[in-house]
Amino acid sequence: MSDRSLKSDHPKDSIEMDETRTSKIESLLFPRGFLFQTAALLTAVNAFLFIVTVSKPAGFFLMVKWVYNANTLVAPIILLAWCGGGFILIRDRRKITPIIAVIVYALCMLLLRVYATHIEPYRLLTIEHTIATPKIHSTSPLRILHVTDIQSMNSGAYEQRVFDRVNELNPDLILFTGDLIQPRRLEDFPIEIEKMERLLAQWNPPLGVYGVEGNVDTWMERGANPSIRGIHWLNGESVELTSHGTTLSLMGLTWRQSHRGSIERIEQWFEAAPPNAITILMGHDPAFAYDALDLPIDLCLAGHVHGGQIVIPGYGPPVTFSAIPRAWARGFRPVGKTWLNVSAGVGCEHAAGAPMLRVFCPPDVTVFTFSPGGSNTLAER
């Protein structure tokens, strides 16, 4: 009788021991306040990455790269593996809700990465503006295409699609406002220059392709290839063009001149332009618009800020790396007596190996159609 009693009690004791062991594992893996502790751990990791990277060369972009990869790839995968297994094994139903919350968070961060890196940076927009002006002396409108910040790290299918789109728009003149290529390694420059020149050879508008250097184009100043084929560079220079009786006067600023401090240079060019010419001023950093506020220049073109790349709805881009207000980071607007167009650009910033990244700020090219008519006043545009 005693032996049978011992045998019948043994399975129950074993079950109780298993439950106790499982309960200890659950408490270890998913302690009370698990959701708060997970948030605190993620905050601590981000603070650590910020401290480690911000003081290094190209620290801001290195920080963006590490923080972005940590929060949208590494952490979500770890959290999904951790909480996914716990969701299957957990027996304490009271701990299910915070586990599900962490799983949802991890999935959202992975989806954000898919969109921000693999979808929006390739969603190229075409923005069109029509300007009526008596400076057009023919019945045919003049189409000018503004493209900027191609900033290719490794030219491929996307860049070819951009060049095809530009050709489809059939512009009379293409104006480029800087940042052509940005390879990750110095040894990649020769092949990327060659690939870009092959792409540029596909552009053949009647009035040509003119451009200015950007901050990532300073390799041209070091003699890597200062006469890259396909673009007529206007770094601190001007040129006059004629199309069907219409005269255009183009002025291009160097990267450093576009930071401001070029008032005298801009005034001299504007005063020397033919009276009825369409005047267009190009610079990479849109801050040069402050130097042109008091001049009725028909069009100022800039890039550099990429529209911010990341835009917070209702606020704008947190960072622009320019002296301009956030509201100027993208779009066509009156600025003093002139008009400024800042394009969001075609590519993305790749300093320190930063990934393709855009949120609520897709890439774009802009077409300006100058048509006959109007009184050439700001109110008419």
Secondary structure as a PSIPRED ss2 file (coil, helix, strand):
# PSIPRED VFORMAT (PSIPRED V4.0)

   1 M C   1.000  0.000  0.000
   2 S H   0.000  1.000  0.000
   3 D H   0.000  1.000  0.000
   4 R H   0.000  1.000  0.000
   5 S H   0.000  1.000  0.000
   6 L H   0.000  1.000  0.000
   7 K H   0.000  1.000  0.000
   8 S H   0.000  1.000  0.000
   9 D H   0.000  1.000  0.000
  10 H H   0.000  1.000  0.000
  11 P H   0.000  1.000  0.000
  12 K H   0.000  1.000  0.000
  13 D H   0.000  1.000  0.000
  14 S H   0.000  1.000  0.000
  15 I H   0.000  1.000  0.000
  16 E H   0.000  1.000  0.000
  17 M H   0.000  1.000  0.000
  18 D H   0.000  1.000  0.000
  19 E H   0.000  1.000  0.000
  20 T H   0.000  1.000  0.000
  21 R H   0.000  1.000  0.000
  22 T H   0.000  1.000  0.000
  23 S H   0.000  1.000  0.000
  24 K H   0.000  1.000  0.000
  25 I H   0.000  1.000  0.000
  26 E H   0.000  1.000  0.000
  27 S H   0.000  1.000  0.000
  28 L H   0.000  1.000  0.000
  29 L H   0.000  1.000  0.000
  30 F C   1.000  0.000  0.000
  31 P C   1.000  0.000  0.000
  32 R C   1.000  0.000  0.000
  33 G C   1.000  0.000  0.000
  34 F H   0.000  1.000  0.000
  35 L H   0.000  1.000  0.000
  36 F H   0.000  1.000  0.000
  37 Q H   0.000  1.000  0.000
  38 T H   0.000  1.000  0.000
  39 A H   0.000  1.000  0.000
  40 A H   0.000  1.000  0.000
  41 L H   0.000  1.000  0.000
  42 L H   0.000  1.000  0.000
  43 T H   0.000  1.000  0.000
  44 A H   0.000  1.000  0.000
  45 V H   0.000  1.000  0.000
  46 N H   0.000  1.000  0.000
  47 A H   0.000  1.000  0.000
  48 F H   0.000  1.000  0.000
  49 L H   0.000  1.000  0.000
  50 F H   0.000  1.000  0.000
  51 I H   0.000  1.000  0.000
  52 V H   0.000  1.000  0.000
  53 T H   0.000  1.000  0.000
  54 V H   0.000  1.000  0.000
  55 S C   1.000  0.000  0.000
  56 K C   1.000  0.000  0.000
  57 P C   1.000  0.000  0.000
  58 A C   1.000  0.000  0.000
  59 G H   0.000  1.000  0.000
  60 F H   0.000  1.000  0.000
  61 F H   0.000  1.000  0.000
  62 L H   0.000  1.000  0.000
  63 M H   0.000  1.000  0.000
  64 V H   0.000  1.000  0.000
  65 K H   0.000  1.000  0.000
  66 W H   0.000  1.000  0.000
  67 V H   0.000  1.000  0.000
  68 Y H   0.000  1.000  0.000
  69 N H   0.000  1.000  0.000
  70 A H   0.000  1.000  0.000
  71 N H   0.000  1.000  0.000
  72 T H   0.000  1.000  0.000
  73 L H   0.000  1.000  0.000
  74 V H   0.000  1.000  0.000
  75 A H   0.000  1.000  0.000
  76 P H   0.000  1.000  0.000
  77 I H   0.000  1.000  0.000
  78 I H   0.000  1.000  0.000
  79 L H   0.000  1.000  0.000
  80 L H   0.000  1.000  0.000
  81 A H   0.000  1.000  0.000
  82 W H   0.000  1.000  0.000
  83 C H   0.000  1.000  0.000
  84 G H   0.000  1.000  0.000
  85 G H   0.000  1.000  0.000
  86 G H   0.000  1.000  0.000
  87 F H   0.000  1.000  0.000
  88 I H   0.000  1.000  0.000
  89 L H   0.000  1.000  0.000
  90 I C   1.000  0.000  0.000
  91 R C   1.000  0.000  0.000
  92 D C   1.000  0.000  0.000
  93 R H   0.000  1.000  0.000
  94 R H   0.000  1.000  0.000
  95 K H   0.000  1.000  0.000
  96 I H   0.000  1.000  0.000
  97 T H   0.000  1.000  0.000
  98 P H   0.000  1.000  0.000
  99 I H   0.000  1.000  0.000
 100 I H   0.000  1.000  0.000
 101 A H   0.000  1.000  0.000
 102 V H   0.000  1.000  0.000
 103 I H   0.000  1.000  0.000
 104 V H   0.000  1.000  0.000
 105 Y H   0.000  1.000  0.000
 106 A H   0.000  1.000  0.000
 107 L H   0.000  1.000  0.000
 108 C H   0.000  1.000  0.000
 109 M H   0.000  1.000  0.000
 110 L H   0.000  1.000  0.000
 111 L H   0.000  1.000  0.000
 112 L H   0.000  1.000  0.000
 113 R H   0.000  1.000  0.000
 114 V H   0.000  1.000  0.000
 115 Y H   0.000  1.000  0.000
 116 A H   0.000  1.000  0.000
 117 T H   0.000  1.000  0.000
 118 H H   0.000  1.000  0.000
 119 I C   1.000  0.000  0.000
 120 E H   0.000  1.000  0.000
 121 P H   0.000  1.000  0.000
 122 Y H   0.000  1.000  0.000
 123 R C   1.000  0.000  0.000
 124 L C   1.000  0.000  0.000
 125 L E   0.000  0.000  1.000
 126 T E   0.000  0.000  1.000
 127 I E   0.000  0.000  1.000
 128 E E   0.000  0.000  1.000
 129 H E   0.000  0.000  1.000
 130 T E   0.000  0.000  1.000
 131 I E   0.000  0.000  1.000
 132 A E   0.000  0.000  1.000
 133 T E   0.000  0.000  1.000
 134 P C   1.000  0.000  0.000
 135 K C   1.000  0.000  0.000
 136 I C   1.000  0.000  0.000
 137 H C   1.000  0.000  0.000
 138 S C   1.000  0.000  0.000
 139 T C   1.000  0.000  0.000
 140 S C   1.000  0.000  0.000
 141 P C   1.000  0.000  0.000
 142 L E   0.000  0.000  1.000
 143 R E   0.000  0.000  1.000
 144 I E   0.000  0.000  1.000
 145 L E   0.000  0.000  1.000
 146 H E   0.000  0.000  1.000
 147 V E   0.000  0.000  1.000
 148 T C   1.000  0.000  0.000
 149 D C   1.000  0.000  0.000
 150 I C   1.000  0.000  0.000
 151 Q C   1.000  0.000  0.000
 152 S E   0.000  0.000  1.000
 153 M C   1.000  0.000  0.000
 154 N C   1.000  0.000  0.000
 155 S C   1.000  0.000  0.000
 156 G C   1.000  0.000  0.000
 157 A H   0.000  1.000  0.000
 158 Y H   0.000  1.000  0.000
 159 E H   0.000  1.000  0.000
 160 Q H   0.000  1.000  0.000
 161 R H   0.000  1.000  0.000
 162 V H   0.000  1.000  0.000
 163 F H   0.000  1.000  0.000
 164 D H   0.000  1.000  0.000
 165 R H   0.000  1.000  0.000
 166 V H   0.000  1.000  0.000
 167 N H   0.000  1.000  0.000
 168 E H   0.000  1.000  0.000
 169 L C   1.000  0.000  0.000
 170 N C   1.000  0.000  0.000
 171 P C   1.000  0.000  0.000
 172 D C   1.000  0.000  0.000
 173 L E   0.000  0.000  1.000
 174 I E   0.000  0.000  1.000
 175 L E   0.000  0.000  1.000
 176 F E   0.000  0.000  1.000
 177 T C   1.000  0.000  0.000
 178 G C   1.000  0.000  0.000
 179 D C   1.000  0.000  0.000
 180 L C   1.000  0.000  0.000
 181 I E   0.000  0.000  1.000
 182 Q C   1.000  0.000  0.000
 183 P C   1.000  0.000  0.000
 184 R C   1.000  0.000  0.000
 185 R C   1.000  0.000  0.000
 186 L H   0.000  1.000  0.000
 187 E H   0.000  1.000  0.000
 188 D H   0.000  1.000  0.000
 189 F H   0.000  1.000  0.000
 190 P H   0.000  1.000  0.000
 191 I H   0.000  1.000  0.000
 192 E H   0.000  1.000  0.000
 193 I H   0.000  1.000  0.000
 194 E H   0.000  1.000  0.000
 195 K H   0.000  1.000  0.000
 196 M H   0.000  1.000  0.000
 197 E H   0.000  1.000  0.000
 198 R H   0.000  1.000  0.000
 199 L H   0.000  1.000  0.000
 200 L H   0.000  1.000  0.000
 201 A C   1.000  0.000  0.000
 202 Q C   1.000  0.000  0.000
 203 W C   1.000  0.000  0.000
 204 N C   1.000  0.000  0.000
 205 P C   1.000  0.000  0.000
 206 P C   1.000  0.000  0.000
 207 L C   1.000  0.000  0.000
 208 G C   1.000  0.000  0.000
 209 V E   0.000  0.000  1.000
 210 Y E   0.000  0.000  1.000
 211 G E   0.000  0.000  1.000
 212 V C   1.000  0.000  0.000
 213 E C   1.000  0.000  0.000
 214 G C   1.000  0.000  0.000
 215 N H   0.000  1.000  0.000
 216 V H   0.000  1.000  0.000
 217 D H   0.000  1.000  0.000
 218 T H   0.000  1.000  0.000
 219 W H   0.000  1.000  0.000
 220 M H   0.000  1.000  0.000
 221 E C   1.000  0.000  0.000
 222 R C   1.000  0.000  0.000
 223 G C   1.000  0.000  0.000
 224 A C   1.000  0.000  0.000
 225 N C   1.000  0.000  0.000
 226 P C   1.000  0.000  0.000
 227 S C   1.000  0.000  0.000
 228 I C   1.000  0.000  0.000
 229 R C   1.000  0.000  0.000
 230 G C   1.000  0.000  0.000
 231 I C   1.000  0.000  0.000
 232 H E   0.000  0.000  1.000
 233 W E   0.000  0.000  1.000
 234 L C   1.000  0.000  0.000
 235 N C   1.000  0.000  0.000
 236 G C   1.000  0.000  0.000
 237 E E   0.000  0.000  1.000
 238 S E   0.000  0.000  1.000
 239 V E   0.000  0.000  1.000
 240 E E   0.000  0.000  1.000
 241 L E   0.000  0.000  1.000
 242 T E   0.000  0.000  1.000
 243 S E   0.000  0.000  1.000
 244 H C   1.000  0.000  0.000
 245 G C   1.000  0.000  0.000
 246 T E   0.000  0.000  1.000
 247 T E   0.000  0.000  1.000
 248 L E   0.000  0.000  1.000
 249 S E   0.000  0.000  1.000
 250 L E   0.000  0.000  1.000
 251 M E   0.000  0.000  1.000
 252 G E   0.000  0.000  1.000
 253 L C   1.000  0.000  0.000
 254 T C   1.000  0.000  0.000
 255 W C   1.000  0.000  0.000
 256 R C   1.000  0.000  0.000
 257 Q H   0.000  1.000  0.000
 258 S H   0.000  1.000  0.000
 259 H H   0.000  1.000  0.000
 260 R C   1.000  0.000  0.000
 261 G C   1.000  0.000  0.000
 262 S C   1.000  0.000  0.000
 263 I H   0.000  1.000  0.000
 264 E H   0.000  1.000  0.000
 265 R H   0.000  1.000  0.000
 266 I H   0.000  1.000  0.000
 267 E H   0.000  1.000  0.000
 268 Q H   0.000  1.000  0.000
 269 W H   0.000  1.000  0.000
 270 F H   0.000  1.000  0.000
 271 E H   0.000  1.000  0.000
 272 A H   0.000  1.000  0.000
 273 A C   1.000  0.000  0.000
 274 P C   1.000  0.000  0.000
 275 P C   1.000  0.000  0.000
 276 N C   1.000  0.000  0.000
 277 A C   1.000  0.000  0.000
 278 I E   0.000  0.000  1.000
 279 T E   0.000  0.000  1.000
 280 I E   0.000  0.000  1.000
 281 L E   0.000  0.000  1.000
 282 M E   0.000  0.000  1.000
 283 G C   1.000  0.000  0.000
 284 H C   1.000  0.000  0.000
 285 D C   1.000  0.000  0.000
 286 P H   0.000  1.000  0.000
 287 A H   0.000  1.000  0.000
 288 F H   0.000  1.000  0.000
 289 A H   0.000  1.000  0.000
 290 Y H   0.000  1.000  0.000
 291 D H   0.000  1.000  0.000
 292 A H   0.000  1.000  0.000
 293 L C   1.000  0.000  0.000
 294 D C   1.000  0.000  0.000
 295 L C   1.000  0.000  0.000
 296 P C   1.000  0.000  0.000
 297 I C   1.000  0.000  0.000
 298 D C   1.000  0.000  0.000
 299 L E   0.000  0.000  1.000
 300 C E   0.000  0.000  1.000
 301 L E   0.000  0.000  1.000
 302 A E   0.000  0.000  1.000
 303 G C   1.000  0.000  0.000
 304 H C   1.000  0.000  0.000
 305 V C   1.000  0.000  0.000
 306 H H   0.000  1.000  0.000
 307 G H   0.000  1.000  0.000
 308 G H   0.000  1.000  0.000
 309 Q C   1.000  0.000  0.000
 310 I E   0.000  0.000  1.000
 311 V C   1.000  0.000  0.000
 312 I E   0.000  0.000  1.000
 313 P C   1.000  0.000  0.000
 314 G C   1.000  0.000  0.000
 315 Y C   1.000  0.000  0.000
 316 G E   0.000  0.000  1.000
 317 P C   1.000  0.000  0.000
 318 P C   1.000  0.000  0.000
 319 V C   1.000  0.000  0.000
 320 T C   1.000  0.000  0.000
 321 F C   1.000  0.000  0.000
 322 S C   1.000  0.000  0.000
 323 A C   1.000  0.000  0.000
 324 I C   1.000  0.000  0.000
 325 P C   1.000  0.000  0.000
 326 R H   0.000  1.000  0.000
 327 A H   0.000  1.000  0.000
 328 W H   0.000  1.000  0.000
 329 A C   1.000  0.000  0.000
 330 R C   1.000  0.000  0.000
 331 G E   0.000  0.000  1.000
 332 F E   0.000  0.000  1.000
 333 R E   0.000  0.000  1.000
 334 P E   0.000  0.000  1.000
 335 V E   0.000  0.000  1.000
 336 G C   1.000  0.000  0.000
 337 K C   1.000  0.000  0.000
 338 T E   0.000  0.000  1.000
 339 W E   0.000  0.000  1.000
 340 L E   0.000  0.000  1.000
 341 N E   0.000  0.000  1.000
 342 V E   0.000  0.000  1.000
 343 S C   1.000  0.000  0.000
 344 A C   1.000  0.000  0.000
 345 G C   1.000  0.000  0.000
 346 V C   1.000  0.000  0.000
 347 G C   1.000  0.000  0.000
 348 C C   1.000  0.000  0.000
 349 E C   1.000  0.000  0.000
 350 H C   1.000  0.000  0.000
 351 A H   0.000  1.000  0.000
 352 A H   0.000  1.000  0.000
 353 G H   0.000  1.000  0.000
 354 A C   1.000  0.000  0.000
 355 P C   1.000  0.000  0.000
 356 M C   1.000  0.000  0.000
 357 L C   1.000  0.000  0.000
 358 R C   1.000  0.000  0.000
 359 V E   0.000  0.000  1.000
 360 F C   1.000  0.000  0.000
 361 C C   1.000  0.000  0.000
 362 P C   1.000  0.000  0.000
 363 P C   1.000  0.000  0.000
 364 D E   0.000  0.000  1.000
 365 V E   0.000  0.000  1.000
 366 T E   0.000  0.000  1.000
 367 V E   0.000  0.000  1.000
 368 F E   0.000  0.000  1.000
 369 T E   0.000  0.000  1.000
 370 F E   0.000  0.000  1.000
 371 S E   0.000  0.000  1.000
 372 P E   0.000  0.000  1.000
 373 G C   1.000  0.000  0.000
 374 G C   1.000  0.000  0.000
 375 S C   1.000  0.000  0.000
 376 N C   1.000  0.000  0.000
 377 T C   1.000  0.000  0.000
 378 L H   0.000  1.000  0.000
 379 A H   0.000  1.000  0.000
 380 E H   0.000  1.000  0.000
 381 R C   1.000  0.000  0.000
